[in-house]
């Protein structure tokens, strides 16, 4: 994969930042294919030490049913659902308690929404997410 680190056309812009990281508005997105599926990394262009791991909710057999307000749709310039990709932020939990197993956690109440065509993103905070499980028999 070519190094796109200096190419601003490859950056995603989060006009309102990400809660807790409001001053970080530009990110570079990269990915890797794993046995479980594609994993993405979103690294801040302003502070390379800040990065997030993202996955498609389908990796967890989840299918989001999201509604965007007019303001949210305008923020990422989305005319319809086909313009938006949904991702979950994931992190690895460390076991402080020897009886507890460390594992991978996903933030289902704060999906990352990206309009890949416009290269705009946002984090949507949802108090009660509507998520359907995709279970195959």
JOKA-V679457 format. One record per pair of residues at least 12 apart in sequence whose C-alpha atoms are under 8 Angstrom apart, sorted by sequence separation. I is the first residue (numbers start at 0). GAP is how many residues later the second one is. If there is no record, write none. Layout:
i->[I;I]
gap->[GAP;GAP]
//
This chain:
i->[12;13;28;29;40;41;91;92;110;111;12;13;27;28;39;40;90;91;109;110;11;12;27;28;38;39;89;90;109;110;10;11;26;27;38;39;89;90;108;109;10;11;26;27;38;89;108;109;10;11;26;27;37;38;88;89;108;9;10;25;26;37;87;88;108;9;24;25;26;87;88;108;23;25;87;108;23;24;88;107;23;36;87;88;4;23;35;87;88;86;87;85;86;85;86;85;84;85;56;83;84;55;56;83;84;55;56;83;84;54;55;82;83;53;54;82;10;53;54;82;53;54;52;53;51;52;77;51;52;75;76;75;76;75;76;75;74;75;75;74;14;64;65;63;64;63;64;63;64;62;63;61;62;61;62;61;62;60;61;60;60;57;17;18;14;16;17;12;13;14;15;11;12;13;14;10;11;12;13;9;11]
gap->[12;12;12;12;12;12;12;12;12;12;13;13;13;13;13;13;13;13;13;13;14;14;14;14;14;14;14;14;14;14;15;15;15;15;15;15;15;15;15;15;16;16;16;16;16;16;16;16;17;17;17;17;17;17;17;17;17;18;18;18;18;18;18;18;18;19;19;19;19;19;19;19;20;20;20;20;21;21;21;21;22;22;22;22;23;23;23;23;23;24;24;25;25;26;26;27;28;28;29;29;29;30;30;30;30;31;31;31;31;32;32;32;32;33;33;33;34;34;34;34;35;35;36;36;37;37;37;38;38;38;38;39;41;42;43;44;45;45;46;47;60;64;64;65;65;66;66;67;67;68;68;69;69;70;70;71;71;72;72;73;74;76;104;104;105;105;105;106;106;106;106;107;107;107;107;108;108;108;108;109;109]
//
